[in-house]
């Protein structure tokens, strides 16, 4: 069984990979930067976790789908998809300064990428009668902040998509969940990566709750 992390990095991505890897999952890592993937996979192998990376630009739907297919071929069918790419700073302009073009990137990143990734794994999951799809976003998904309009809009769209997937798939053995995290996810900051990873593991094994909010009411 494999876990694929879309938007893998040295903080949350690595923590999630280690958490699921301890439970016997092989881990597929997707990031735009090849050197990041090489380093993360090497760290995971030192921990005894089977890991592989596939570089792709998340805003290129075909490239993203191809990366997931390659990882599934190498590591086995995807039982868990974790979608948690880190938004770019330019996605966070004030709402009164935000143009159509300013919204295009965040939507490609948070919504179109989420759909592209899901479409790759959802067919095999339905055939198997099991699977987990996890969406992890910033707190703007549920508490939009006018100084960061792009992510407020795109995260909201991503969560709406996740909610509809949850409702459509819950009777097929596939659990879809959303975790909204306010503040930074890094050691010594607002949220420890290992703590968030534990929440995502709980979503996978407990399967009763759609949404968890961290660092907010």
C-alpha positions in Angstrom: 0.0 0.0 0.0 1.2 3.5 -0.7 0.7 7.1 0.3 1.3 9.9 -2.2 2.0 13.4 -0.8 1.4 16.2 -3.3 3.4 19.2 -2.2 6.0 17.3 -0.2 8.5 19.4 1.8 10.8 19.2 4.8 8.2 20.1 7.4 4.7 18.7 7.1 5.4 16.4 4.1 8.3 14.7 5.8 6.4 14.3 9.1 3.4 12.8 7.3 5.7 10.5 5.3 7.4 9.3 8.5 4.0 8.9 10.4 2.5 6.7 7.7 5.8 5.0 6.9 5.9 3.7 10.5 2.6 2.0 9.8 4.1 0.2 6.8 3.2 2.6 3.9 5.5 3.1 1.0 5.6 6.8 0.4 5.5 8.7 -2.9 6.6 12.3 -2.9 5.7 15.0 -5.4 7.3 18.5 -5.5 8.4 20.8 -8.3 12.0 20.6 -7.2 13.9 17.4 -7.9 16.7 18.1 -5.3 14.0 18.4 -2.6 12.6 15.0 -3.5 16.1 13.4 -3.5 16.9 14.7 -0.1 13.5 13.8 1.4 13.6 10.3 0.0 17.1 9.7 1.3 16.0 10.8 4.8 13.0 8.5 4.7 15.1 5.5 3.6 17.4 6.1 6.6 14.3 5.7 8.7 13.5 2.4 7.1 10.7 3.8 4.9 10.3 2.9 1.3 10.2 6.2 -0.6 10.3 7.5 -4.1 9.9 11.0 -5.7 8.4 12.3 -8.9 8.9 16.0 -9.8 6.0 17.9 -11.3 4.6 21.4 -11.4 1.3 21.2 -9.5 -0.2 23.9 -11.8 0.4 21.5 -14.8 -2.5 19.0 -14.4 -1.1 16.5 -16.9 2.3 16.6 -15.3 0.8 16.1 -11.9 -1.3 13.2 -13.0 1.7 11.6 -14.7 3.8 11.9 -11.5 1.1 10.1 -9.5 0.8 7.4 -12.1 4.6 6.8 -12.0 4.6 6.6 -8.2 1.7 4.1 -8.2 3.5 2.0 -10.7 6.6 1.9 -8.6 5.2 1.7 -5.1 1.8 0.1 -5.6 -1.8 1.3 -5.6 -2.4 4.6 -3.8 -4.4 3.9 -0.7 -3.9 7.4 0.8 -3.6 10.7 -1.1 -2.4 13.7 0.9 -2.9 17.1 -0.9 -1.1 19.9 0.8 1.0 22.1 -1.5 2.4 25.3 0.1 0.9 28.4 -1.6 3.3 30.9 -3.2 3.6 34.3 -1.5 2.2 36.1 -4.6 -1.1 34.3 -4.0 -1.7 36.5 -0.9 -2.5 40.0 -2.1 -5.1 42.2 -0.3 -8.5 41.7 -1.7 -8.9 45.3 -3.0 -5.7 44.8 -5.1 -6.5 41.4 -6.4 -7.2 41.0 -10.1 -8.5 38.1 -12.2 -4.9 37.1 -13.0 -4.0 37.1 -9.3 -6.7 34.5 -8.7 -5.8 32.2 -11.6 -2.6 30.9 -10.0 -4.2 30.0 -6.6 -7.1 28.3 -8.3 -4.8 26.2 -10.5 -2.8 25.4 -7.3 -5.6 24.6 -4.8 -8.6 23.6 -6.9 -7.5 22.3 -10.4 -4.5 20.5 -8.9 -6.7 18.9 -6.3 -9.1 17.7 -8.9 -6.3 16.4 -11.2 -4.7 14.4 -8.3 -8.0 13.0 -7.1 -9.0 11.9 -10.6 -5.9 9.7 -10.8 -6.6 7.8 -7.6 -10.3 7.7 -7.3 -11.0 5.0 -9.9 -8.7 2.4 -8.3 -9.9 3.3 -4.8 -13.5 2.7 -5.9 -12.6 -0.6 -7.5 -10.8 -1.6 -4.3 -13.7 -0.3 -2.1 -11.3 1.6 0.2 -9.0 4.6 0.3 -8.4 7.9 2.0 -8.1 11.4 0.4 -6.7 14.1 2.7 -6.8 17.8 2.0 -4.7 20.1 4.2 -4.9 23.8 3.9 -4.2 27.0 5.8 -6.7 28.5 8.1 -8.0 30.9 5.4 -10.1 28.0 4.1 -12.5 28.6 6.9 -11.5 32.0 8.2 -10.8 34.1 5.1 -8.5 37.1 5.7 -8.8 40.1 3.3 -5.1 40.7 3.2 -4.6 37.2 1.6 -7.4 37.1 -0.8 -6.0 34.5 -3.3 -5.7 31.7 -0.8 -9.0 32.6 0.9 -10.8 32.1 -2.4 -8.9 29.1 -3.6 -8.8 27.2 -0.3 -12.6 27.7 0.0 -13.0 26.1 -3.4 -10.8 23.2 -2.4 -12.8 22.6 0.7 -16.1 22.7 -1.2 -14.7 20.1 -3.6 -13.5 18.0 -0.6 -16.9 18.2 1.1 -18.7 17.0 -2.1 -16.2 14.2 -2.5 -16.8 13.1 1.1 -20.6 13.1 0.7 -20.4 11.2 -2.6 -17.9 8.6 -1.5 -18.6 7.9 2.2 -20.8 4.8 1.4 -18.0 3.3 -0.8 -15.4 2.8 1.8 -13.4 6.0 0.8 -12.9 8.6 3.5 -12.3 12.2 2.4 -11.2 14.7 5.1 -10.0 18.3 5.4 -7.6 19.8 8.0 -7.4 23.6 8.3 -4.2 24.7 10.0 -3.8 28.3 11.2 -0.3 29.6 11.3 3.0 28.1 10.2 3.8 24.4 10.2 7.4 24.0 11.2 9.4 22.9 14.3 9.2 25.5 17.0 6.5 27.5 15.4 2.6 27.6 15.6 2.2 24.0 14.7 4.7 21.1 15.1 4.7 19.0 11.9 4.5 15.8 13.8 1.3 17.0 15.6 -0.4 17.7 12.3 0.8 14.4 10.9 -0.9 12.7 13.9 -4.1 14.4 13.0 -3.9 13.2 9.4 -3.2 9.6 10.6 -6.3 9.9 12.9 -8.4 10.9 9.9 -7.2 7.9 8.0 -7.9 5.3 10.8 -10.9 6.9 12.5 -12.9 7.9 9.4 -15.8 9.6 11.2 -14.9 13.3 11.0 -14.7 15.4 7.8 -13.0 18.5 9.1 -10.5 19.3 11.8 -9.4 22.9 12.6 -6.0 23.5 14.3 -5.1 26.7 15.9 -8.5 28.3 15.6 -12.0 28.0 17.3 
